[in-house]
Amino acid sequence: MNSLLATTTATPVGTPEDVARAVADLAAQQAIRNLGAVYSMAVDDHDLDTVVACFTADGSFERAGTVHQGHDALRSFYRVMMDRYATTLHTVHSHVVSVAGETATGVITGHGELVLDRTLMMAAYRYEDSYAVHEGRWCFSSRSLSFMYVVPFEAMATSFGDRRRIRWPEQAWADAELPESLPSWDR
Protein backbone atom coordinates (compact mmCIF):
# COMPACT_ATOMS: atom_id res chain seq x y z
CA MET A 1 0.00 0.00 0.00
CA ASN A 2 1.14 3.52 -0.79
CA SER A 3 2.57 5.10 2.39
CA LEU A 4 0.23 8.09 2.02
CA LEU A 5 -2.78 5.79 1.72
CA ALA A 6 -1.64 4.01 4.88
CA THR A 7 -2.38 7.22 6.80
CA THR A 8 -6.08 6.80 5.91
CA THR A 9 -6.39 3.38 7.57
CA ALA A 10 -9.20 3.14 10.11
CA THR A 11 -7.73 1.84 13.36
CA PRO A 12 -10.08 0.22 15.88
CA VAL A 13 -10.02 1.82 19.32
CA GLY A 14 -11.78 -0.78 21.42
CA THR A 15 -9.56 -0.87 24.50
CA PRO A 16 -8.44 1.95 26.79
CA GLU A 17 -4.88 1.38 25.52
CA ASP A 18 -6.10 1.80 21.93
CA VAL A 19 -7.82 5.06 22.87
CA ALA A 20 -4.71 6.34 24.67
CA ARG A 21 -2.53 5.51 21.64
CA ALA A 22 -5.01 7.15 19.25
CA VAL A 23 -5.13 10.32 21.38
CA ALA A 24 -1.32 10.42 21.61
CA ASP A 25 -1.06 10.03 17.82
CA LEU A 26 -3.61 12.82 17.26
CA ALA A 27 -1.72 15.13 19.62
CA ALA A 28 1.56 14.34 17.82
CA GLN A 29 -0.03 14.94 14.41
CA GLN A 30 -1.36 18.33 15.50
CA ALA A 31 1.99 19.36 17.01
CA ILE A 32 3.69 18.38 13.73
CA ARG A 33 1.13 20.32 11.68
CA ASN A 34 1.78 23.31 13.95
CA LEU A 35 5.52 22.87 13.26
CA GLY A 36 4.85 23.16 9.51
CA ALA A 37 2.86 26.36 10.02
CA VAL A 38 5.38 27.87 12.45
CA TYR A 39 8.22 27.14 10.01
CA SER A 40 6.38 28.83 7.12
CA MET A 41 5.58 31.92 9.16
CA ALA A 42 9.14 32.12 10.53
CA VAL A 43 10.60 31.94 7.00
CA ASP A 44 8.23 34.72 5.86
CA ASP A 45 9.08 36.78 8.96
CA HIS A 46 12.84 36.27 8.40
CA ASP A 47 12.96 34.86 11.95
CA LEU A 48 16.18 32.92 11.56
CA ASP A 49 16.33 31.70 15.16
CA THR A 50 12.85 30.16 14.97
CA VAL A 51 13.51 28.55 11.58
CA VAL A 52 16.69 26.87 12.86
CA ALA A 53 14.93 25.82 16.08
CA CYS A 54 12.37 23.94 13.94
CA PHE A 55 15.12 21.37 13.20
CA THR A 56 16.80 18.76 15.37
CA ALA A 57 20.47 19.50 16.14
CA ASP A 58 21.53 17.27 13.22
CA GLY A 59 18.50 18.11 11.07
CA SER A 60 18.86 18.58 7.33
CA PHE A 61 17.25 20.53 4.50
CA GLU A 62 17.61 19.39 0.88
CA ARG A 63 16.85 21.51 -2.16
CA ALA A 64 17.91 20.90 -5.76
CA GLY A 65 20.21 18.06 -4.69
CA THR A 66 22.10 20.12 -2.11
CA VAL A 67 21.84 19.15 1.57
CA HIS A 68 22.45 21.51 4.50
CA GLN A 69 22.80 19.61 7.78
CA GLY A 70 23.13 20.77 11.38
CA HIS A 71 22.15 24.06 12.97
CA ASP A 72 25.23 25.98 11.80
CA ALA A 73 24.82 24.92 8.15
CA LEU A 74 21.07 25.55 8.29
CA ARG A 75 21.59 29.01 9.79
CA SER A 76 24.03 29.91 6.97
CA PHE A 77 21.70 28.56 4.28
CA TYR A 78 18.60 30.34 5.56
CA ARG A 79 20.47 33.60 6.12
CA VAL A 80 21.42 33.63 2.41
CA MET A 81 17.85 32.73 1.39
CA MET A 82 16.36 35.45 3.59
CA ASP A 83 18.75 38.00 2.12
CA ARG A 84 17.89 36.83 -1.41
CA TYR A 85 14.11 37.32 -1.23
CA ALA A 86 12.60 40.74 -0.53
CA THR A 87 9.25 39.28 0.53
CA THR A 88 7.86 35.75 0.78
CA LEU A 89 4.50 34.24 1.59
CA HIS A 90 4.33 30.47 2.12
CA THR A 91 0.84 28.98 2.34
CA VAL A 92 0.51 25.38 3.53
CA HIS A 93 -2.35 23.50 1.89
CA SER A 94 -2.25 19.87 2.96
CA HIS A 95 -0.17 18.07 5.53
CA VAL A 96 -0.28 14.29 5.82
CA VAL A 97 1.48 12.84 8.88
CA SER A 98 2.26 9.27 9.94
CA VAL A 99 3.41 8.91 13.57
CA ALA A 100 5.47 6.01 14.91
CA GLY A 101 6.26 6.73 18.55
CA GLU A 102 8.75 9.59 18.81
CA THR A 103 9.42 9.73 15.07
CA ALA A 104 7.12 10.51 12.17
CA THR A 105 7.06 11.17 8.44
CA GLY A 106 4.97 13.60 6.48
CA VAL A 107 4.27 15.39 3.24
CA ILE A 108 3.31 19.07 3.02
CA THR A 109 2.00 20.74 -0.12
CA GLY A 110 1.68 24.46 -0.57
CA HIS A 111 2.16 27.59 -2.61
CA GLY A 112 4.64 30.38 -2.28
CA GLU A 113 4.85 33.91 -3.50
CA LEU A 114 8.41 35.24 -3.62
CA VAL A 115 9.90 38.56 -4.66
CA LEU A 116 13.29 37.93 -6.25
CA ASP A 117 15.19 40.65 -8.09
CA ARG A 118 12.00 42.75 -8.27
CA THR A 119 10.18 39.82 -9.92
CA LEU A 120 7.12 38.29 -8.30
CA MET A 121 7.57 34.53 -8.50
CA MET A 122 4.82 31.98 -7.94
CA ALA A 123 5.67 28.49 -6.72
CA ALA A 124 3.91 25.23 -5.90
CA TYR A 125 5.98 23.02 -3.63
CA ARG A 126 6.03 19.74 -1.75
CA TYR A 127 8.09 18.94 1.33
CA GLU A 128 8.93 15.32 2.16
CA ASP A 129 9.67 15.41 5.88
CA SER A 130 10.92 13.27 8.72
CA TYR A 131 10.24 14.39 12.27
CA ALA A 132 11.59 13.51 15.71
CA VAL A 133 10.97 14.61 19.25
CA HIS A 134 13.88 16.88 20.20
CA GLU A 135 14.13 18.53 23.61
CA GLY A 136 10.47 17.74 24.33
CA ARG A 137 8.94 18.98 21.07
CA TRP A 138 8.52 17.84 17.50
CA CYS A 139 11.16 19.06 15.02
CA PHE A 140 12.21 18.34 11.47
CA SER A 141 14.94 15.71 11.32
CA SER A 142 14.97 16.13 7.53
CA ARG A 143 13.18 18.20 4.89
CA SER A 144 13.37 17.74 1.16
CA LEU A 145 11.84 20.40 -1.09
CA SER A 146 10.51 19.73 -4.60
CA PHE A 147 8.74 22.11 -6.96
CA MET A 148 5.82 21.62 -9.31
CA TYR A 149 6.60 25.08 -10.66
CA VAL A 150 8.45 28.29 -9.92
CA VAL A 151 7.61 30.94 -12.51
CA PRO A 152 7.27 34.70 -12.77
CA PHE A 153 3.69 35.70 -11.98
CA GLU A 154 3.09 37.09 -15.47
CA ALA A 155 4.11 33.73 -17.02
CA MET A 156 1.64 31.57 -15.08
CA ALA A 157 -0.88 31.33 -17.92
CA THR A 158 1.67 30.16 -20.49
CA SER A 159 3.99 28.03 -18.35
CA PHE A 160 1.76 25.60 -16.51
CA GLY A 161 1.41 23.12 -19.40
CA ASP A 162 5.15 23.08 -20.12
CA ARG A 163 7.44 20.55 -18.41
CA ARG A 164 10.04 23.37 -18.05
CA ARG A 165 8.23 25.05 -15.17
CA ILE A 166 11.32 26.01 -13.13
CA ARG A 167 12.01 29.54 -14.38
CA TRP A 168 14.14 31.47 -11.93
CA PRO A 169 15.23 34.91 -13.20
CA GLU A 170 18.59 34.93 -14.98
CA GLN A 171 18.74 31.10 -15.16
CA ALA A 172 17.99 28.60 -17.90
CA TRP A 173 14.54 27.05 -17.67
CA ALA A 174 14.53 23.58 -16.11
CA ASP A 175 12.14 20.65 -15.88
CA ALA A 176 9.84 20.62 -12.89
CA GLU A 177 10.42 17.93 -10.28
CA LEU A 178 6.73 17.21 -9.75
CA PRO A 179 4.71 15.37 -10.81
CA GLU A 180 6.81 14.00 -13.68
CA SER A 181 9.49 12.48 -11.37
CA LEU A 182 6.97 10.38 -9.44
CA PRO A 183 6.81 6.64 -10.18
CA SER A 184 3.05 6.87 -10.77
CA TRP A 185 3.46 9.50 -13.49
CA ASP A 186 4.89 7.15 -16.14
CA ARG A 187 2.33 4.38 -15.68
C-alpha positions in Angstrom: 0.0 0.0 0.0 1.1 3.5 -0.8 2.6 5.1 2.4 0.2 8.1 2.0 -2.8 5.8 1.7 -1.6 4.0 4.9 -2.4 7.2 6.8 -6.1 6.8 5.9 -6.4 3.4 7.6 -9.2 3.1 10.1 -7.7 1.8 13.4 -10.1 0.2 15.9 -10.0 1.8 19.3 -11.8 -0.8 21.4 -9.6 -0.9 24.5 -8.4 1.9 26.8 -4.9 1.4 25.5 -6.1 1.8 21.9 -7.8 5.1 22.9 -4.7 6.3 24.7 -2.5 5.5 21.6 -5.0 7.2 19.3 -5.1 10.3 21.4 -1.3 10.4 21.6 -1.1 10.0 17.8 -3.6 12.8 17.3 -1.7 15.1 19.6 1.6 14.3 17.8 0.0 14.9 14.4 -1.4 18.3 15.5 2.0 19.4 17.0 3.7 18.4 13.7 1.1 20.3 11.7 1.8 23.3 13.9 5.5 22.9 13.3 4.9 23.2 9.5 2.9 26.4 10.0 5.4 27.9 12.5 8.2 27.1 10.0 6.4 28.8 7.1 5.6 31.9 9.2 9.1 32.1 10.5 10.6 31.9 7.0 8.2 34.7 5.9 9.1 36.8 9.0 12.8 36.3 8.4 13.0 34.9 12.0 16.2 32.9 11.6 16.3 31.7 15.2 12.9 30.2 15.0 13.5 28.6 11.6 16.7 26.9 12.9 14.9 25.8 16.1 12.4 23.9 13.9 15.1 21.4 13.2 16.8 18.8 15.4 20.5 19.5 16.1 21.5 17.3 13.2 18.5 18.1 11.1 18.9 18.6 7.3 17.3 20.5 4.5 17.6 19.4 0.9 16.9 21.5 -2.2 17.9 20.9 -5.8 20.2 18.1 -4.7 22.1 20.1 -2.1 21.8 19.2 1.6 22.5 21.5 4.5 22.8 19.6 7.8 23.1 20.8 11.4 22.1 24.1 13.0 25.2 26.0 11.8 24.8 24.9 8.2 21.1 25.6 8.3 21.6 29.0 9.8 24.0 29.9 7.0 21.7 28.6 4.3 18.6 30.3 5.6 20.5 33.6 6.1 21.4 33.6 2.4 17.8 32.7 1.4 16.4 35.4 3.6 18.7 38.0 2.1 17.9 36.8 -1.4 14.1 37.3 -1.2 12.6 40.7 -0.5 9.3 39.3 0.5 7.9 35.8 0.8 4.5 34.2 1.6 4.3 30.5 2.1 0.8 29.0 2.3 0.5 25.4 3.5 -2.3 23.5 1.9 -2.3 19.9 3.0 -0.2 18.1 5.5 -0.3 14.3 5.8 1.5 12.8 8.9 2.3 9.3 9.9 3.4 8.9 13.6 5.5 6.0 14.9 6.3 6.7 18.5 8.8 9.6 18.8 9.4 9.7 15.1 7.1 10.5 12.2 7.1 11.2 8.4 5.0 13.6 6.5 4.3 15.4 3.2 3.3 19.1 3.0 2.0 20.7 -0.1 1.7 24.5 -0.6 2.2 27.6 -2.6 4.6 30.4 -2.3 4.8 33.9 -3.5 8.4 35.2 -3.6 9.9 38.6 -4.7 13.3 37.9 -6.2 15.2 40.6 -8.1 12.0 42.8 -8.3 10.2 39.8 -9.9 7.1 38.3 -8.3 7.6 34.5 -8.5 4.8 32.0 -7.9 5.7 28.5 -6.7 3.9 25.2 -5.9 6.0 23.0 -3.6 6.0 19.7 -1.7 8.1 18.9 1.3 8.9 15.3 2.2 9.7 15.4 5.9 10.9 13.3 8.7 10.2 14.4 12.3 11.6 13.5 15.7 11.0 14.6 19.3 13.9 16.9 20.2 14.1 18.5 23.6 10.5 17.7 24.3 8.9 19.0 21.1 8.5 17.8 17.5 11.2 19.1 15.0 12.2 18.3 11.5 14.9 15.7 11.3 15.0 16.1 7.5 13.2 18.2 4.9 13.4 17.7 1.2 11.8 20.4 -1.1 10.5 19.7 -4.6 8.7 22.1 -7.0 5.8 21.6 -9.3 6.6 25.1 -10.7 8.5 28.3 -9.9 7.6 30.9 -12.5 7.3 34.7 -12.8 3.7 35.7 -12.0 3.1 37.1 -15.5 4.1 33.7 -17.0 1.6 31.6 -15.1 -0.9 31.3 -17.9 1.7 30.2 -20.5 4.0 28.0 -18.4 1.8 25.6 -16.5 1.4 23.1 -19.4 5.2 23.1 -20.1 7.4 20.6 -18.4 10.0 23.4 -18.1 8.2 25.1 -15.2 11.3 26.0 -13.1 12.0 29.5 -14.4 14.1 31.5 -11.9 15.2 34.9 -13.2 18.6 34.9 -15.0 18.7 31.1 -15.2 18.0 28.6 -17.9 14.5 27.1 -17.7 14.5 23.6 -16.1 12.1 20.7 -15.9 9.8 20.6 -12.9 10.4 17.9 -10.3 6.7 17.2 -9.8 4.7 15.4 -10.8 6.8 14.0 -13.7 9.5 12.5 -11.4 7.0 10.4 -9.4 6.8 6.6 -10.2 3.1 6.9 -10.8 3.5 9.5 -13.5 4.9 7.1 -16.1 2.3 4.4 -15.7 
